[in-house]
């Protein structure tokens, strides 16, 4: 079995170090991008307006039929006889 010289071990170690740094940088970039998207989505909210007035609180408290009324009516599902 051939014995590797010190220079070969140094090249192998350097290659492994480069791979480790590249892997770490990709993981860090992925996490930073993910956190940026999550922060942006956290700040974006849908605001429902009726006659130019916010109805967020009404919407949060409303049941299905009240929501249909707020949004201008909904189609009724055909119920089986």
N, C-alpha and C positions, 0 to 999 in steps of 0.2 A: 504494500500500500504506500503510495507516494506521500511524502511529508511536504506540507505547504510552507513556503518561506514566510518570513515576517512581512515582506512587501505584499504578498498575496493576501495575508490576513488583514493588513491595513486597507487594501482595496475592497475586500469583502465587508469590512466594518464600515468603511466610508459609504459604500453602496447601500448598506442597511440603514445607516444614519440618514441618507438622502431620502430613502423610501419612508422612513418614519416621519421626517419633517414634512414631506409632501402629504402623507396621510393625515397628520395633525392639522395642517393648514386647510385641507379640504373639509375636514370635520368642523373646524372653527368657522369657515366661510358658510357652510351649510347651516350651522346653528345661528349665525348672525342673520342670514337671509330669512330663516324661519321665524326668528324673533321679530324681525322688521315687519314681515307680513302679518304676524299675529297682532302686533301693536297697531298696525294700520286697520285691520279688521275690527279690532276692539273699539276703535274710535268711530268707525262708520256705523251709523244706525239708519234704519228706514223711518222716516217721519211721515205719518199719514195726515193729510190735511183735508178738511171739509170746509168749504167756503173760506179758505185761507186761514183756518184756525187749526192749531194742533189738536189732535184728539188721542194722543198717546195714552193718557190715563183712562179715557173711556174705552179704548181698544183693549187695554190690559184687563179691565173688569168685565168686558162684554162676553156673552156666550155666543154660540154660532148664529142664532137668529138676529141678535143685536148687531153682530158684525155684518151680516147680510144687509141689514137696514142702513148701516153707516156707509157701506160701499155702493149703495144704490140698488140693492136687491140681488138675489141669487136664484139660480134655477133650482127648482125642487126636484129631488130624485123621485123616480116612479117607485112607489111602494107596492110590494106584491099584495094581491088581494087575499 
